[in-house]
Amino acid sequence: MSILDTSTHSQRARLFNELRTTPGGITSMYARTHLNIIDPPKRASELRDRGVKMIVIYETQTDDQGRKHPRCARYIYLGFVDEQGGSKNE
């Protein structure tokens, strides 16, 4: 999956892989800057619709130029929701 692929499928896959491997979660700013995901909230919503369980924490984040942005999201992966609505971790 290339970082240059901007298809929604590829963006979802990059976000999912990063969420699963980053214990502290990832920020929307990180997703835009390092994962080439233009709309992280939309991709996170699509993952939730596919059974991925995550929490969102809103925090002030600082961009690469030192500017502060209030209420930016941090996504933290919790596992999957199975067909019966229960949680399961990988």
Residue, then its C-alpha position, 0 to 999 in steps of 0.5 A: m500500500s503506497i503512501l501515494d495512493t489516495s484512494t479511500h480504500s488505501q487511506r483506510a488501510r493505512l489508518f487501520n494499520e497505524l492504529r493497530t501498531t501505535p499504542g498511544g493512538i494517532t492524531s488527525m494531524y499525524a494522519r494528514t501529515h505522515l499518512n497522506i489521509i486528507d480527511p481522517p475523521k471520515r476514514a475513522s468513521e468508515l472504519r467504525d462502520r466496518g467494526v473497528k472499535m476506537i475512542v476519540i480524545y480531543e486535545t490541542q495539537t501543535d502543527d509543524q510550524g508551531r501553531k496550536h489547534p484546539r479540539c484535534a482528534r486522537y484516535i485510539y484503537l480498542g479492537f473489533v466489534d463482532e456480529q453480536g455486538g461484543s468486543k474482541n481484540e486481535 
